[in-house]
Amino acid sequence: MAVTLGTAGELTRRRFASLGRPALIASTLVAGGLTLIAVIGPWIAPYDPDATDVLAAHQGPGARHLLGTDSLGRDILSRALAGARLSFAGPAVIMLISTILGTALAIFSAWHGGRVDRMVNRLLNVMFSVPGVLVAVLSSAVFGSGFWAPVLALGVVYLPYMARVVRSVAVRERHRGYVESLQLAGMSSWRICLRHLVPNVLPIVTAQGTYGFGSALADFAAVSFLGLGIQPPAAEWGVMVSEGRSELLDGALQQSLSAGTLIVVTVVAFNVLGAQLSSRSGGRR
Amino acid sequence: MTIPAHRDLVLDVRGLRKTFHSRNGGPREALRGIGFSIERGSCLAVVGESGSGKTTAARIVAGLESATSGTVVVTDGRAGGKTRHGVQMVFQDPYGSLDPRQAVGAGLHELLKIHGMRRRADRRTRVSELLESVGLDDRHAGRYPASLSGGQRQRVAIARALALNPALLILDEAVSALDVSVQAQVLNLLADIRERTRISYLFVSHDLGVVRQVSDTCIVLRNGRLIESGPTADVLDAPRQGYTRALVDAVPRPGWRPRRRPA
């Protein structure tokens, strides 16, 4: 699924970016609303998301259970709301890792230029060639399933996407007159990078981080779906899609469908928002 | 020619060579052994067409680039490190010469702070002085570069350079990107500053009209070689080299009338 960021992804991304202001407003509202749910979800859930009630199992959507219940009689709406937290925590940590490391690597590379820059570029190309979900699966296989193994692996996998975009902007900034006059003024490289370069690449970092968040959410859910990330009975969207599979044969679509829809809506909202932000961060000044 | 011992030089450059090695294509000699000096309080202009090596020479003097061989001696009464704080530079592009995310005042405060001015009140006084010395005032301290005109930005760039009390200020095509009227204002400002502070200028320009107005001495570069030097008036009025004459002749003279082009 990390492939969504590749060449095919570039095309979608450009299409997302060309949607204009209504898309920016809509995606901000959807992404903001979902983030809010991720924070307060467990508190607004009508039922305890983990409470089983075998007598009320396999119910369709109705007045008592708006989205019905699963095979153990757990309220699907409550699980979807409560599961938002884990589903968001994964990509949040993934993007935190890739953003901090990727930006640091990008600025290091842009600052030194020349041979260092070429070597970093080569390293990034190698990292690009590694399929993301595969690394996450391997990581879980080696270090055991759970939250941290796939999250740390995906954090590294997403690093080159951040680094490449930030590097191109940082290289441009590095060669502007103000950086050289700060050097002439005797300012240390550290201070110039942290106080002047970082603030100037921040808009593109935010945009790329938002864009990547959507894709990372999909990858993280995929790993959980495969049974290598978050483990049942914990409520998480990837886990819910997986658990709902057995019910699909009985014609009970609600669990897989509701969790799957949430994943898709979240991914699209964050991708559109990220593309909008990055198309708006370029043309200023 | 013997150099009289009493000359007070702020910059003495000798035998400066610079060879660039690009990855594709062979070495390119930007400077092929040039020498010049600037007396304290005077202005030396470096003229020549683009690619003649004048910007490279300026960047080496500033310490932004290292010379392949030759010596650069800056006498500013300070110990020199990798870059020379006694030498500051104002760049050509008024849009790139300031950090777009930093307010004018905050930038000046930062410069003064890293140069040991600890007390905020002292800095505030100095920031006001500096802004005033370039024809701006405290109202501009809170502004960001995006809300300043090109001329105002170059004034801020000059104020930032002056903040460190340099002995030599390099102006690399510093007024070339400005409108003619703004250009004149900034040139007058530079003249005023020189009168007040005995600062020296290294003025890189391709505009001979401007060079004539501001500089005391000038050197002409072509293909990395120094082909003529001397007092500005002599060089420009009685060029001894065909190249210099061609440069001078390329300037539209008074009496030049644009011909009406057929529509």
Interface residues (C-beta under 8 A of the other chain):
Chain A: R176 G177 Y178 E180 S181 L182 Q183 L184 A185 G186 M187 R191 R195 H196 P199 N200 R284 R285
Chain B: A62 G63 L64 G81 T83 H85 V87 Q88 M89 V90 F91 Q92 D93 Y95 G96 S97 L98 D99 P100 R101 Q102 E110 L111 I114 H115 P145 A146 A157 R160 A161 A163 L164
